[in-house]
């Protein structure tokens, strides 16, 4: 039971982290110099994954969920800084 819930949480963390981060970088951080650095996605993904580690006391949240969130945030930063600004 917790396995399927954990898979669902990991998938949601991956997709949600990507979409929210990409939109935030596109709207607010596109022209900030630090986002243009090559290490910015790795730093953002690492911080997001480490921030989720205290939630691992819950049975359905594990290392995979933290890694999925970190990967989603890192890829969202990388995608958002290279994308054209949104028309919002």
Secondary structure as UniProt FT lines:
FT   HELIX           2..24
FT   HELIX           25..29
FT   TURN            30..31
FT   HELIX           33..36
FT   TURN            38..39
FT   HELIX           40..52
FT   HELIX           53..57
FT   TURN            59..60
FT   HELIX           63..82
//
